[in-house]
Amino acid sequence: MAAPLAWGAALVFALLASIVAAVVVGPAGLAPADVWQSLLAHLGIGSSSLPPLQDAIVWELRMPRVLAAAAVGAGLALCGGVMQALTRNPLADPYLLGLSSGASVGAVVVLVLGLGLVLPVAAFAGALAALAATLGLARAAGGLSPTTTVLAGIAVSAVFGAVTSLVIFWSATTDSYREILNWLLGSLAGADWSSVALAGGALVVVGGPLLLTGRTLDAFTFGDAAAAALGVHVARTRILLLVATALLTGALVAVSGAIGFVGLILPHAVRLVAGSGHRALLPLSALAGAVFLVWVDTGARTLFDPRELPVGILTALVGGPVFAVLLIRARRAA
């Protein structure tokens, strides 16, 4: 099994190369040198000789979308790794607490009302409402044990999903229906620098501390009793990590919509090559998630040009078979 540092270095290089390549890909006829020239010029290093249109394509159109994809992919994969450890459930993902369903309610309501400008705020508020409902239900049902929390999340997700369907059925018109469907399937088509600031800021502020919880999550994998014996305050730590994960997921969903499979398959894939220790698993999953979503979003943007697919469709088409292969490999290895 290769050293985690070697995998980390390889993934960092792959991420940087992927960002440049993803900005180049498209009908505008750009070269990697053009991307670097525009990037350095906007950072105050040198000047750009690109025509204004090509410079705008690089800096205003493609670069924020690619960086938002990288931040969303990294955050979802990180949250997936944390959730799988906290719940001791290999099928857990960042949406386990009903966050995507809650965010969908907020997003659909503002889209139906024609208030798309406040969509990120509404989606984030909906995700927080779902979190509060899940934690409240779990406490009322006997505490924040992994099983109770998962079941509460399923119940809340079902209720919020029903509310979303009701709003769409009752109020959506032809004009708003396509917008709603695009958001529900996950899309980065409207990403701009404010999207990068929201997703990237949440990744740094919330995701950064989560990356440092590897030892604690290793303790949780042996059960609550073992974690307590190792000095972990189980109840307090679990709720802090659940809230942090939910906050990060809510911010990411507000930018991209509900993109599935990233938080589920990437931690599993990383475990196969780098082991299950969370001090390595979390940062490597984040890097792998960033690379993965950059390329999947690039495919969603270019494969069916001039049409663009919601990125959530491609993550499901790629993620489903990949997850099946991972399950088969894990079974054979056992």
C-alpha atoms as one frame of an Amber mdcrd trajectory, in Angstrom:
protein
   0.000   0.000   0.000   1.523   3.286  -1.114   2.432   5.882   1.482  -0.305
   8.486   2.104   2.195  11.290   1.468   2.896   9.941  -2.004  -0.817   9.749
  -2.751  -1.290  13.250  -1.379   1.438  14.701  -3.594   0.024  12.901  -6.631
  -3.491  14.176  -5.947  -2.319  17.763  -5.431  -0.535  17.637  -8.782  -3.587
  16.032 -10.402  -5.852  18.739  -8.966  -3.720  21.607 -10.249  -3.400  19.994
 -13.676  -7.132  19.270 -13.744  -8.058  22.867 -12.942  -5.941  24.200 -15.814
  -7.120  21.500 -18.232 -10.779  22.004 -17.313 -10.528  25.740 -17.998  -8.926
  25.007 -21.379 -11.554  22.460 -22.479 -14.284  24.033 -24.578 -14.965  25.702
 -27.915 -13.042  28.923 -27.198  -9.654  27.637 -28.454  -7.673  28.358 -25.288
  -4.244  26.952 -24.427  -2.803  26.195 -20.954  -0.439  29.169 -21.341  -3.459
  31.429 -21.867  -4.987  30.226 -18.619  -1.824  30.872 -16.633  -1.350  34.261
 -18.280  -4.871  35.379 -17.400  -4.653  33.979 -13.879  -1.329  35.649 -13.086
  -2.476  38.953 -14.596  -5.591  39.025 -12.405  -3.419  38.221  -9.389  -1.265
  41.265 -10.194   1.683  39.322 -11.610   2.558  40.537 -15.094   0.022  41.434
 -17.755  -2.209  39.514 -20.108  -2.051  39.777 -23.898  -5.286  37.839 -24.338
  -8.173  39.530 -26.147 -10.809  40.786 -23.683 -13.304  38.098 -24.721 -10.902
  35.207 -24.108  -9.729  36.749 -20.851 -13.356  37.029 -19.708 -13.979  33.380
 -20.667 -11.053  32.296 -18.510 -11.526  34.559 -15.517 -15.237  35.300 -15.350
 -16.796  32.171 -16.845 -14.703  29.034 -16.519 -12.296  29.629 -13.637 -14.965
  30.315 -10.970 -16.963  27.309 -12.133 -13.955  24.987 -11.996 -12.861  26.271
  -8.578 -16.415  25.948  -7.245 -16.517  22.356  -8.527 -13.221  21.608  -6.785
 -14.423  23.113  -3.499 -17.781  21.325  -3.623 -16.179  17.990  -4.523 -13.594
  18.297  -1.754 -16.185  19.282   0.835 -18.666  16.536  -0.043 -15.983  13.833
   0.021 -14.675  15.132   3.353 -18.174  15.186   4.853 -18.818  11.680   3.560
 -15.718  10.359   5.306 -16.724  12.015   8.576 -20.316  10.771   8.394 -19.265
   7.192   7.671 -17.024   7.217  10.743 -19.542   8.888  13.070 -22.402   6.579
  12.148 -20.229   3.493  11.546 -22.270   3.093   8.378 -20.388   2.496   5.096
 -23.431   3.724   3.153 -23.537   7.105   4.903 -23.093  10.257   2.861 -23.277
  14.005   3.611 -27.042  14.037   3.010 -27.813  11.406   5.638 -29.321  13.950
   8.052 -31.906  15.131   5.521 -29.838  18.168   4.536 -30.383  17.909   0.793
 -34.148  17.541   1.275 -34.224  20.579   3.552 -32.134  22.612   1.134 -34.444
  21.525  -1.688 -37.468  22.934   0.132 -35.792  26.327   0.518 -34.548  26.382
  -3.070 -37.831  25.279  -4.621 -39.848  27.826  -2.646 -37.738  30.781  -3.792
 -37.625  29.535  -7.398 -41.406  29.190  -7.481 -41.695  32.719  -6.074 -39.246
  34.038  -8.671 -36.658  35.004  -6.052 -33.689  33.158  -7.539 -31.220  35.765
  -6.292 -31.660  34.548  -2.707 -31.508  30.847  -3.634 -28.208  30.117  -1.805
 -29.530  31.728   1.382 -32.824  29.850   1.173 -31.110  26.522   0.451 -28.727
  26.979   3.363 -31.600  27.916   5.685 -33.523  24.837   4.565 -30.526  22.607
   5.258 -30.187  24.059   8.767 -33.913  23.532   9.384 -33.539  19.875   8.389
 -30.527  19.521  10.684 -32.441  20.992  13.619 -35.383  18.680  12.939 -33.138
  15.604  12.687 -31.207  16.341  15.882 -34.405  17.218  17.743 -36.112  14.014
  16.637 -33.056  11.914  17.510 -32.894  13.424  21.005 -36.613  12.876  21.544
 -36.195   9.260  20.419 -33.516   8.504  22.971 -30.258  10.227  22.073 -27.753
  10.774  19.305 -26.647   7.186  18.837 -25.637   6.262  15.272 -28.771   4.184
  14.656 -31.180   6.758  16.092 -29.552   9.612  14.181 -29.692   7.729  10.880
 -33.354   6.817  11.372 -34.229  10.391  12.331 -32.452  11.656   9.209 -34.420
   9.240   7.025 -37.712  10.398   8.554 -36.882  14.094   8.176 -35.661  13.538
   4.620 -38.948  11.850   3.710 -41.026  14.694   5.147 -39.008  17.470   3.514
 -38.962  15.542   0.237 -42.747  15.344   0.354 -42.959  19.101   0.997 -40.719
  19.749  -2.015 -42.901  17.540  -4.225 -46.041  19.278  -2.959 -44.658  22.751
  -3.743 -43.599  21.657  -7.232 -46.939  19.967  -7.951 -49.001  22.871  -6.632
 -47.074  25.906  -7.824 -44.420  25.185 -10.461 -45.084  26.500 -13.953 -43.308
  25.802 -17.229 -40.888  28.678 -16.659 -39.845  27.696 -13.149 -40.003  23.920
 -13.565 -36.793  23.669 -15.588 -34.919  25.820 -13.062 -36.177  23.641 -10.224
 -35.267  20.396 -11.981 -31.814  21.718 -12.823 -31.144  22.593  -9.175 -32.549
  19.346  -7.785 -30.270  17.326 -10.074 -27.227  19.400  -9.114 -25.594  21.985
 -11.349 -22.648  24.369 -11.306 -23.743  26.238 -14.431 -24.411  29.465 -12.553
 -21.255  29.412 -10.433 -19.445  32.750 -10.127 -16.846  34.210  -7.792 -19.419
  34.608  -5.013 -20.058  30.857  -5.304 -16.324  30.236  -4.979 -16.206  32.478
  -1.923 -19.127  30.654  -0.270 -17.975  27.090  -1.022 -14.271  27.813  -0.545
 -14.835  29.848   2.598 -16.952  27.099   4.155 -14.337  24.523   3.187 -11.580
  26.497   4.898 -13.516  27.613   7.986 -15.418  24.376   8.680 -13.565  21.778
   6.618 -10.156  22.780   7.963 -10.959  21.814  11.567 -12.711  18.640  10.350
  -9.452  17.543   8.714  -7.841  17.584  12.170 -10.335  15.140  13.712  -8.681
  11.994  12.355  -7.667  10.552  15.731 -11.125  11.154  17.170 -12.825   9.477
  14.216 -10.443   6.520  14.495 -11.696   6.108  18.058 -15.333   6.215  16.937
 -14.789   3.349  14.501 -14.352   0.962  17.463 -17.670   1.992  19.032 -18.822
   4.526  21.615 -17.512   2.538  24.589 -14.037   2.266  23.083 -14.048   5.966
  22.169 -15.012   6.913  25.727 -12.259   4.679  27.092  -9.796   6.553  24.878
 -10.842   9.861  26.437 -13.412  11.062  23.884 -16.510  12.821  25.226 -18.777
  10.804  22.936 -22.081  12.710  23.028 -20.580  16.195  22.849 -18.050  15.274
  20.174 -20.631  13.530  18.014 -23.025  16.482  18.022 -20.204  18.970  17.309
 -19.002  16.914  14.350 -22.537  16.382  13.064 -23.274  20.115  13.224 -19.958
  21.009  11.560 -20.561  18.488   8.794 -24.092  19.765   8.305 -22.959  23.397
   8.117 -20.360  22.551   5.487 -22.788  20.410   3.498 -25.448  23.109   3.659
 -23.054  25.718   2.269 -21.979  23.381  -0.551 -25.540  22.409  -1.466 -26.458
  26.095  -1.560 -23.869  26.529  -4.327 -24.344  23.377  -6.377 -27.634  21.721
  -5.531 -27.762  18.118  -4.370 -24.922  16.307  -6.161 -25.003  12.655  -5.212
 -22.417   9.873  -4.879 -19.357  12.117  -4.358 -19.480  11.826  -0.571 -20.296
   8.130  -0.786 -17.797   6.649  -3.243 -14.675   8.787  -2.798 -13.944   7.797
   0.834 -14.417   4.136  -0.151 -12.058   4.495  -3.113  -9.411   6.175  -0.976
  -9.612   3.437   1.675  -8.623   0.878  -0.948  -5.316   2.615  -1.679  -4.425
   4.470   1.525  -6.000   2.475   4.339  -8.741   3.374   6.804  -6.827   5.674
   9.161  -8.722   8.958   9.137  -5.683  11.216   9.462  -4.834  10.208   5.883
  -8.314   9.302   4.692  -9.892  12.738   5.215  -7.391  14.926   3.306  -6.943
  12.353   0.547 -10.710  12.010   0.141 -11.024  15.798  -0.111  -8.363  15.968
  -2.822  -9.841  13.022  -4.718 -13.322  14.544  -4.489 -12.054  17.830  -5.904
 -10.377  16.120  -8.878 -13.398  13.913  -9.483 -15.987  16.693  -9.534 -13.832
  19.004 -11.673 -13.734  16.369 -14.418 -17.358  15.253 -14.058 -18.536  18.868
 -14.283 -16.310  19.413 -17.311 -17.947  16.395 -18.915 -21.416  17.701 -18.046
 -20.505  20.994 -19.706 -18.912  19.642 -22.893 -19.995  16.082 -23.735 -23.370
  17.064 -25.155 -22.525  20.578 -26.343 -24.470  22.796 -26.989 -26.670  21.158
 -24.346 -25.427  20.933 -20.782 -26.307  18.135 -18.395 -26.881  18.705 -14.680
 -23.719  17.386 -13.072 -25.720  15.222 -10.671 -26.790  13.018 -13.589 -23.187
  12.248 -14.498 -22.088  11.669 -10.905 -24.869   9.085 -10.610 -24.005   7.459
 -13.951 -20.342   7.254 -12.980 -20.774   6.750  -9.246 -23.252   3.865  -9.368
 -21.068   1.452 -11.369 -17.913   2.570  -9.544 -19.523   1.907  -6.185 -20.635
  -1.528  -7.372 -17.051  -2.341  -8.380 -15.756  -1.127  -5.015 -18.257  -3.319
  -3.186 -17.206  -6.371  -5.192 -13.517  -5.690  -4.608 -14.057  -5.183  -0.883
 -15.991  -8.452  -0.707 -13.229 -10.361  -2.485 -10.541  -8.783  -0.300 -12.449
  -9.923   2.805
